Amino acid sequence: MTIANETLQAMIQSYDGFTLTDDEIALVRPELENYFKEVEQLRALDLANVLSGRLLRTQEGGKA
């Protein structure tokens, strides 16, 4: 996924960030692209048989 420099600037500004030059964005872009690749790999994981860590755990035989 590639994001245009103008879009990156707009995203940074929407978080009250500072203005980056095109050269500075070129320095950041490889890390951003790596981040997107990792996110896509996470999205591709089959988690159908994984129980959520958010499930409440009760104490059997004791008071809750």
Secondary structure, 3 states (H helix, E strand, C coil): CCCCHHHHHHHHHHCCCCCCCHHHHHHHHHHHHHHHHHHHHHHCCCCCCCCCCCCCCCCCCCCC
